[in-house]
């Protein structure tokens, strides 16, 4: 019952409702997933069995969220190759729907203790909520025995909880980035800036040279979260238990955005939160904006559909550190309640699907980040020149805040920023509004 209630909370969060995970971890942790001999006796595991080892023939269902025909066919093809490569495991890929649809069906299966998939995709920011519910398998014990573990370390860290335990394997990883009209900027002699101070001057110069908006911020929690991290050098949610929204670096950044937008140099696009992508791409194509922030998975589509040269950047730094982006997109989770043979089969499939060769092919076909350091994605750059400004930096992907309510909290922050930057909140009312926002966020974090 505890797991069922916790999963309901996970489902609600996937549907962007306020909720938080609860319940104790089961099936082991970073150390509990397997003992020093690589054994496990977690719930649902039955007799101790070597991690990785599949001793009986098993068919496993892989539930995923890829409706695009090209992506689904690619997954089916890899599954056919995997099935033919050994005799005991048969993988059955199944498109279920988006992340909320997968969450709902997983919840029903766990409640019924029947039909639980072996492995599914899940939205990376939601891993911590699932982990806190105890419904997904901790994976450190499995990874310890993996011979070819060259996953990007920071990418894996994005799948760890606050205790450092790993709960997912990166797969369809994306991150926020900057996309710009390189043809225009080259003609103006105004290359895309690297630092926040350069950015503010650059925005003014582009506006004065063209009469058009230089940069569009997105009304989106992912991209705004990345801008906060890069420009201020601190996480607005602090350590996940109390925010640092009152830090002068945070306040200064928000006021800088307001000043840039008031001057017409920048805009804050999106009629509602997390719903800016279409408006931004349309404005970019029409030449109404010189640059904007978007998801990395849009890069291939943007480059293919513009009649000018496109450039990309991982971000803009306001500190001495290189810019980063945070883990988004899909990762793979294994469900704790299944027997150990099924979980071992799911792990074998997960690591095969994300091998260096497959990860490179997936990255080239989808414009998602490679997950292995040994991946060769030069073919992506041949097809999408300019994409290297982002995809050369897969080592700069970091995890988001470890609070299970990170998304709900950052959506609230982003909403408050939007009201202020768009002018719905006056300068005179900013301090009170921002103080109330901090109180609301701190309550949310404390209750998680």
N, C-alpha and C positions, 0 to 999 in steps of 0.2 A: 504494500500500500504506500509506503514511504517513497519508493521509486516512482510509482504511478503519479502521486501528487507532485513530485519534483519534475517529472516529465511534462505534466500539464503546465507548470510554470515555464518550462523551456519552450513549449509550443506557443504560449502567450507572448513570450519575448520575441520569438521568430515572427509573430504577427504584429510586432511593434507595439505591444501593449506592455504596460509597466508590470514587471514581475521579477522575481529573483529565485535562483536555485536554492534548494535546501536538501538536507539529507546527508548522511555520512557516506564517504567513499567505500565501495566494496570491491572485491575482486583484486585487491592489492593496490599498491601505489608505485612510485618510482622504484622503491625497493621491494614492495610487496607483490609486484606483478610476477616475480619469480625469485627464488632464493639463489644462493651462490652457485648452485648447480644448474640453474636455469629451469627450475621446476615451478609449478604453480598449483595451489589448491584453493583458488578463489571461488566465490559462489558460482554455481553452474558448471564448474570445471570437472567435477567428478574426480576420478583417481588422478594422482599426480602424473603429468605428462610433459615431456620435453617441449619447451616453447619452440615453435617452427615446425616440429615434426607432425606430419599428417599420417596417421596409421590406418585409417579406414577411408574407403571411398565416400566422398561427400559432394553434394551439389550445393553451391552457395549462391544466394541472390545478392547482386550488387545494385542497389537502388541509387539512381543518379538524377540530376536535374537538367540534363542537356537535351533540350528539344530540337536544337539545330540539327538538321539531317547530317551535315558533314561531321559534326562532333560526335553524334551518336553512332554513326557508321564507323568512325575511327575507333571508338571504344569497343564496339562489337568485333572489329577486326583484331584488336589486341587480345580480346578474350578468346577468340578462336585460336590464336597462336599459343596462348597460355594453356588452353585446354589440351592442345595437341602436344605440348612440350613435356607433359607428365601424365600419369595414369590415374591418380586418385582424386583430383580436384576438377570439378566442372563448374565454371563460373557462368552465371546467367545474368547478364546486364539487363536492367529494367528501368525505363524512364517512368518516373512516378509523377513528376510535376516539379514546381519550384520548391524552395526550401521549406515554406510553410506546409505544403502538401506532404512532403516527406516526414516532417515532424508530426503531423496529425496521424499519419498511417503507422509510424513507429509507436506513437503513444497508444494507439488501439491495439497493436500487436503485443506490446508489453503488458497492457491491462489484461489481455486475454491469455497471456503466456503461450501464445501460439503465433506462428508466422513471422517471427522476429527476423529481419534480414541479418545476414552476417556482417554486412558492411554497407555504408551509405556515404554519399557526399553530404556535407553540412557547411553552412556559411561560417568561415573561419572565426569571426568575432563571437560566435555562439558556442564555441568549444568549451569555454570555461563554465558556462551555464550547464551544459550537458555533463561536464566533469563533476561539478558540485552535486549533481543529482545522483551520481553513482551508476548511471546507465551505460556508460561507455568504458571500454577497457583501457587501463593505463598501459603504456607501451614501452617503457624503458627496458623492461626485462626482455622484450622481443628484440628491441634495437641493439641491445648489448651483444647479441649473437649474430648480427647482420655483418656479413663479410665486406660488403661494398657500400658502407655507410658514408657517402660523401654529400649528404644533404647540406644545404647552406645552414650553418649553425644558428644564425639569427632567425632564419625562417622557422627552424624547429623550435627555437625559444618562443616564438609567437604562438606555439601550440601547447605551451606549458602553463600550469597553474601557478599560483603564488608560492607554492611549496617547491616548485621546480619539476613537477612530474609531467611527463609527456602524455598527451591524450589524442593526438591526431597526426596524420602524415600529410604534408602539403601536396597539393595536386593542381587544382585550377587557380593558382594564386595570382592576384592582381594587387595593385596599389595606386594611390593617388599620384598624379604627376602634372607637369605643365606642358601644354602644347602651344606652339606659336607659329606664326606666318613668317618663315625664314626669308622668303622672297621679299616681303615688305621690309623686314628689319634690315636685310642686307642693303636694300636700296636707300634706306635712311641712314645707314652707317650706325645703327643702334642695336648691337647684338643683345640677345636676351641676357638679363643680369644674373649674377651669381649670389649676391648678398641683398639683404633687405634694404640697406641704405642705398645701394645702387638701384634697387627696384623702384624706390620712391621717386628718384630723379628720372629714371628711365620712363616711368609712367607719364610724368609731366612732359618729357621731351617728345614721346610718341604722340600724345594728345595734341600738343602744339603743332607738330609737323603734319598731322593728318586730320585733325578735327574729330577723330574717332576715339572710342574707348580703347585704352591700351590693354587692360586686363580685366577679366571677369572672374570674380570669386564665385564659387558655387554654394548654393543653399543646401549643403550636404554635410553630414556629420563626419564622414570619412576624410574628405578633403580639408575641412576646417580643422579637424584634429591634427592632421599632418602639418598644416600651416602653423598651428600653435607650437607644436614640437620643434619645428625647424627654426622659426623666427625667434621664439623666446628661449628655447633650449630647455624648457621644463614641460612636464605633463600637467595640463590644467586640472586633472583629477587627482593630482598628487600621488600618494601611495595607494590610492584606491579606497582609503577609509575616510579621508577628508580632503576636500579640494584646495587648490591654491589660486582660486580665481581672483583673490584680492592682491596677489603679487603684482608689483608695479610693472613688471615686464609684460604680464598678461594684459593689464589695463592699457598700457601704452600701445600695444599691438592693436587692440580693438579700436582705440581712438585714432590710430594711424589709418586703419581701414575706413573709418567714417570720414576722415579728412580727404582721403583719396577719392572716395565716392562722391562727396559733396562737391569736389572740384571738377567732377566729370571725368577724371583720369581713369577711374575704375568703376565697375558695377558689381552688384551682388545679385546674381541671376537665380531664378527659380521661383515659381509662384507658391510652392509649398516645399517643405523639407524633403531632401533626397529626391527631388524631382526637377533637376535643372539641366540634365544632359541634352535633351532634344533642343531646348531653346539655345543652349550654348553652341552646339554644333551648327545650327542654322545661322546664328549670328556670325560665327567664324567663317562659314562658307560665303556669306554675303559681304564679308569684309568690314562688318560693323565692330568687330573686336580684333585686336592684334594677337591676343593670347588668352588662354583660360586654363582652368584646372579641371581635370577629368580623370577617369579611370584608365589605367594602362591598357585594358582590353579594348578600348576604343581606338587605339593608335592606328592599327592596320586599316580600319574602316575610314578613319579620317584621311590618312595618307592617300588611300585609293580614290577618294571622292573629291579631293581638292584640285583646282587647276593652278595651284602654286606649290612651291616647295615647303614642306612642313618640317619643323624642328621640334625636338622634345627635350625635357630636362626633368630630373628626378625631383627637384624642388629648389627652394630659395632659402639660404641660411642666414640667420641673424646673429650667429655666434661664430667662433673659430672652427666649429665642427663641420664636417661635410654633411649635406642634407641627407635625410633618410625618407623612407615611406613606410607605412604600416601595413601589416598583413591584412588582406581582404580576399574575397573570392572563396573558392571551395577547397576543402580538405577532406580526408578520409577518416572515418571513425568506425571502430569495431565494437559491437554490442556485447556487454558483459554477461548477459544472461544465457547466451548460447554455451554449448559444451566446448571443451578445450580443443577438440579436433576441428570444430567449425571455426573457432577463433584463429587457430593456427593456419587454416586454409585461407581465411580472410587476410591474414598478415602476409602470407606468401603472394597472394594476388595483389595486395596493395603495393608491395615493394617491386613486383614485376611491372605493374602499371606505371610506376614512377621511377623505373630504372633510368639510367643516364640516356640511353638511346631513345626510350619512349618519351621521357620528359622533354628531350630536345625536339622530337617530332611534334609533340603536343604544343609546345611553345611556338614553333614555327607556324603551325596550322591555326592557332587560336590567338596569338599575341598575348599569351599568358607567360608569366615568368617561369624560366627553367627552375627546377627544384634541386638539381645536382650541380656541384661545382665543375664536374667534368663534361657538362653538356656543351655541344657545339651548335650555336644558333646562328651561325654566319648566314645561313640560307634566309633567315628572317630579314636581315639587313639588305640582302640582294633584292628581296621582294618589296620591302618597306624601308627605303633609305630615309634616315632621320630617326628611326626607332631606337638606334643605339644609345641615344641620350638618356633613355630610361633603362633599357634591358641590359646595358653593360653594368648595371648597378644592382644586380640581384643580391649581392652581399650587403646591401644597405636596407634591406627589408627587415623591420623589427616588429615585435609584438605590440599590440595595443595594451592599454592599462589592464591590469589583471582583475579588476573588479568584475563580477558577473553582470553588473548592471551598466557596464561601460557604454553600450550603445544608447540605452535610454538616457543616461546622464549627458552624453555628448550631444544627443539630439536636443535636449533641453537647452544646453549651452548655445548650440548653433542657432536655435530659435531666438534666443535672447539677443545674440549678435546680429541676426537678421533684422529684428525689430529696430535696433539702434542704428545700424549702418544704413538701413533703408529710410530712416527718418521718422519711423512711427513713435520712437521714444526721443524726446528732446534732449539736448545737452544738459539742461538743468535737471532733468529727471534721471539721468544716467546712473548716478551714484546709488540712488535708492533702488532702481531696477536691478542693478548689478549685485547689490547686497542681498536682495531678495532671491536672485538667481543662485547665489552661493549657498544661501540657507537651504533652498530647495534641493540642490545637488548634494549637500552634506547629509541631509536627512535620507536621501535615496541611497547614498553610499553606506551610511551607517546601518541601514535596514537590510542590506544585501547579505 
